[in-house]
Amino acid sequence: MPDAKVQPHWPAPYRGSHAVISRVVIPGSKSVTNRALILASQCTSPSLLRRPLVSRDSELMVNGLRALGVGIEEILTTVDGIEELQWKITPSKLRGGISVDVGNAGTVMRFLPPFAALAQGDISFDGDPRSHERPLGPVIKALEDLGISISHDDRYSLPMVLHGTGEIPGGDLVIDASASSQFLSALLLIAPSMKKGVIARHVGAALPSMPHIEMTVEMLRDFGAEVAVDKDSNTWTVSAGKLYGKELVIEPDLSNAAPFLSIAMVCGGSVTIADWPSATTQPGDQLRSILSRMGAKVELGTDGLTVTGTGKITGIDIDLHDVGELTPAIAALAALADSPSHLRGIGHLRLHETDRLAALTREINALGGSVREEESSLHITPAPLHGGVFHTYDDHRLATAGAVLGLVVEGVEVENIATTRKTLPDFPGLWSSILQ
């Protein structure tokens, strides 16, 4: 249920059909930042992460790593006349006897326990109430299969206590990562530090969000790991070996660009996202084709990615299984389109920060929309919308979806807009500055 304690509601800025021309700098990718932190913490030499994301999720990861003994120094410098934040990561001998708060961050609750198993001593993990409900069992079971003792009262979820011995034997591993690709990434990311490396085979339904697995593999290789992938057998082999520190510029978070690019489609005009990479493993890169199919003009140039509204938003029939995190933004556009949409392959979103399928259905319909929810899909038929409270269920992507609807629906009030701090330091400020 919505958190009634969070007040006041945020009046979503109404723009109507007044065109917007804007260039937006999106903060760094959470997925890249938190993977880089785990990898850099295993290296034989320091690493420098440039333009990392500073948000609740990345701060939880930093705090957990620091508690384990990793040195993380914040450096504010000037590069080409522009102030830039950098993190210097200095690996160190890990320690136990600590408690780690994972909040409600999927990458933190899944990536940190395997890394913490390299420490000696007990490490307690807990987080927000919702973290107790989010799936973690496959990671816990995998660690147990690898010889790590974990106390969880047979719940295979948080809270839990990991009893580290200072090493992970590694070896063959079978894991069902069909509920979250993060389960597999969590084990692959620390495989170079296992005595035997790991040969991980996925069993079960199709892996969701394959681009995130590809991101993990590419970043492992960037830090010096040997990785072999056999797609036919769903097997990933990571050899034991040293990782080497490096300087890494964190890409902008392309999934977080979705609501900003939506402004041009909803209100007219054009929005450019600065520094959009020409090649990337981020799932958000698929916005280029998705928004084009929905009626936008999309151009990738030297200044970034520019989306220009054409005065038309077309409904879409699409499988979002690999890019599920884009669903709330696409659903908001679909509710404002001129024809129905069918968003398929997204059953795994029921296990995210909230049950996103149920939440999107409930909140869009509460504003007068027509959304029909199935087990793994949403059918959205455009209908006249009206104002009202858009509840967010402590889910950052629900909050930004509400903001998109509020662009052209007067009187939309977004509950707990502060939840966007999970991946965007100041969404309300950035959103308002674009609409001025």
Order of alpha helices (4+ residues) and beta strands (2+ residues): beta-beta-alpha-beta-alpha-beta-beta-beta-alpha-beta-alpha-beta-beta-beta-alpha-beta-alpha-beta-beta-beta-alpha-beta-alpha-beta-beta-beta-alpha-beta-alpha-beta-beta-beta-alpha-beta-alpha
